[in-house]
Amino acid sequence: SYDGIEFQHFIKYLCSLIDNNKIKCSIVFTGTPVAKRLMSFGETNQKFNDSEQMSRRMIRPIEFKRIKPRTKHWVDCVNWFVNQIGLPALTVDENKYLFDRIYVAYNEKSLSSLRDLFLQPNCKNAASTEELIPCLKRNYDFFCKGQVNPFDKEITQAHLDEYIRGITRIINAVERNHHEQLMAEFE
């Protein structure tokens, strides 16, 4: 933040290393006013300094948000993990209860929970959804810190519905607050 020229030299050097060695990576800036300025580059009608020189690597930001339950994005996300272990894609009609249980587990630590649940050797041995559920239960007990394992048989669909309604309300409230905050900043 105090030496833009030095920062540009550093970024150009880093980009050349990435180019020369064909390293596949992403660089994420988070949590600082400088990151906020970089993320809003080109979108602020000069309220921040949009004439600042930026690297050819500058790409529009992707905002990290929790995936909402029972949406196409959620189905696609779960099926990506299911595909990684070699099982056929799950369908909402046949596997609603499983999508909901996985969503409750996802809320433990977001995508790292899904990695911990699915990308374990025991899941790769599952030949069906019925064989997958005990593997997910074991992996949740071993890798996650939640008080209640959503893969326990005692957890009813009514409990899952109540939990998911609560999470949806929280996500919607956060999105509304975030939108209102952004509007206030640019007024």
Salt bridges, closest charged atoms under 4 A:
ASP19 OD2 - ARG56 NH2 2.58
ASP19 OD1 - ARG57 NH2 2.05
GLU43 OE2 - ARG60 NE 3.95
GLU52 OE1 - ARG37 NE 3.20
GLU63 OE2 - HIS178 NE2 3.05
ASP76 OD2 - LYS72 NZ 2.69
ASP100 OD2 - ARG70 NH2 2.78
ASP100 OD2 - LYS96 NZ 2.90
ASP116 OD2 - LYS109 NZ 2.90
ASP116 OD1 - ARG115 NH2 3.23
ASP141 OD2 - LYS137 NZ 3.52
ASP152 OD1 - LYS137 NZ 3.06
ASP161 OD1 - ARG70 NH2 2.54
ASP161 OD1 - LYS96 NZ 3.66
GLU175 OE1 - LYS68 NZ 3.25
GLU185 OE2 - LYS36 NZ 2.47
